[in-house]
Amino acid sequence: MNISHEDLKLIANTVRTLSMDAVQKANSGHPGMPMGCADIAAVLWTKILRHNPADPTWKNRDRFVLSAGHGSMLLYSMLHLSGYALTLDDIKNFRQMGSSTPGHPEFRHTPGVETTTGPLGQGFANAVGMGLAAKLLAAEFPDAATLLDHRIYALAGDGDLMEGISSEAASLAGHWCLGNIITIYDSNSISIEGDTMLAFSEDVRLRFQACGWHVLEADGHNFDSIEVALRAARDETAKPSLIITRTRIARGSPGKEGSADSHGAPLGAEEVKEAKLSLGWSDEAFYVPRRVYEIFNERKKELEASARRWESDFNAAIKGKEAGWRAFFSSPDIASLSEKLPSFTTGGKTATRSAGGKILETLFRELPNLAGGSADLGPSNKTFVRGYGETGKNILGRNIRFGVREHAMGAIQNGMAYYGGFVPFTATFFVFADYMRPAIRLAALSGLQTIYVFTHDSLFVGEDGPTHQPVEHLASLRAIPNLTVLRPADAGETREAWLAALENTEGPSALLLTRQDVPVLERKDGGLRRGAYILHDGGASPDIVVLASGSELHISVEAALALAGDGIAVRVVSFPSWELFDRQDEKYRESVLGPRGTRRAVVEAGLSMGWERYAGEQALYITMENFGESAPAEKLAEKYGFTGGNIARRIKEYIGR
């Protein structure tokens, strides 16, 4: 299809006017970036991007990630024009309740949106995860590798590159030689406070070259310059590419082009009118010229035909291996998988991180789409599985070496999940979950199946001291909606926790595992997957119900056994997951917690915050309400009261016996 410069100009100005109209009607939004990047979008969508509006999930589509998510009207305009299920009425309802055009792009909410973006830098790192996933997928299916030739395009702004996460992710993309990533840097030199020179003066070209990137430059308002740079980036397969495009924010606005005033606020009705006049545009709101729709309708036919040819070639390439391809993109049979996982002998002792490592070995063998790694803590997290290769400099494998980069690690993991097929996991010490929190929150918001292995889960880290002893972190993770937190008490529960995480396809799961050895308890199989269950029952009408998780469960049982000698009936409930327990019916929950008025206690080496919903305000709390200190674990247990003897004493005092 022949597309002239006049056609491209018409498309770009359509994007500009749709964006200014949508933001003006909503009286909210960011018109400047879409107006400044409209020329880039016109070239990218009509001449470069391979996708299929009729099938937004087509496996060989190029992915487009709008890391600068505040410029969402750029993406919504292009999706509408390209023929995705996004109408002009949807554009008119920008940022309104229930619309398909929220303020920032949301995965699964709007057809054609590949990632949830907005928090700057996250999308940039998501694109790195997608690029890695694409490489790993091609390696898994070598017969079709040459056909899996799509690219990952990301559009990032100055704010994205200021955020530290982009430096971590860029370093990894260069180290991993991800030549399928093309990042377009909208260098308009404007941020909310004014000129970027207020706080950003580094040489971005040298920074990315130092990270091993192929760096190009283009005039962001010259169609030929843009196209030449995009094609050169597409031809580069050994390195990720960065295209530095010089643009003017709010291009076409007579009074606000190049001004910070256009970044995060409507242009104003008078300025919109003047901008349309200067562009030679109709003053009709949300006007789209017929020629623009004609161009994209023709382009859509070409893309659909190309996708059909690809499907035919791909089916021929994987003939006889279709079952493996389908399995890669399917959820596992949990019951069958459960039978293959290792079991652990009651009475033995092992750290749950060590049990997790043994379980992971089996999972790698059974699930080819499970991949992940640690932030330079593999030996401590027990998450490196021998025999499955590793991702590093110019090599690919299912063990991913992230280095000390938790911020990027979490967002790259999200990118792998957005890409599809893969069930990615990451690992670090629990205290460093704080470094991953933005990515964890976005995984929960997007409903991504990501799995976090957080080891060294309490003050029983010991001598490393309070800097490495998580105290508030359990409460912090439990506060994130749609995140399933799993704190198994022993090796057997760790086995069940992994199964629960693999079964949870609608959101992320966090496994909190011990550094120290804990006893393998006699327990009910499958209990963990109900969130909480009775491990030890002192009688039909217990004097007190103790709720405990993780390494504090076995000492609660010790206390219960000791109190039984004094005629005190104690029920001990293993409570590894609030979220799973909340999904049970009221009858089951009452059968575990006891009826209203039952006295309860909570034993957990973390903040008490939140436990009142299960135990009540007047319960006995044996928890951590302050930071720990540097000392051997057993000394910390004595000082802070996490021993069977202290728990028994506190219970007796509490019930007055």
ABEGO torsion letter per residue (X at the ends): XBBBAAAAAAAAAAAAAAAAAAAAAAGBEBAAAAAAAAAAAAAAAAAABBBBAABAABAABBBBBBABAAAAAAAAAAAAAAGBBBBAAAAAABGBBGBABBABBBBGABBGBABBBGBBGAAAAAAAAAAAAAAAAAAABAAAAAABABBBBBBBBAAAAABAAAAAAAAAAAAAGBAABBBBBBBAGBBAAEBAAAABABBAAAAAAAAGBBBBBBBAABAAAAAAAAAAAAABAABBBBBBBBBBBGBGBAAABGBAAAAABBAEAAAAAAAAAAAGBBABBGBBBAAAAAAAAAAAAAAAAAAAAAAAAAAAAABGAAAAAAAAABBBBAAAAAAABBBBBBGBBBBAAAAAAAAAAAAAAABAABBEBBBGAAAAAGABBBGAEBBBBGBBBABBBAEBBAAAAAAAAAAAAAAEGBBBBBBBBAAAAAAAAAAAAAAAAAGBBBBBBBBGABAAAEAAEAAABBAAAAAAAAABBGBBBBBBABAAAAAAAAAAAAABAAEBBBBBBBABBBBBBBBBBGAAAAGBBBABBAEABBABBBBBBEAAAAAAAAAAAAAAAAGBBBBBBBBABAAAAAABBAAAAAAAAEBBGBBBBBBBBBBABGAAAAAEAABBBBBBABBBBBBBAAAAAAAAGBBAAAAAAAAAAAAGX
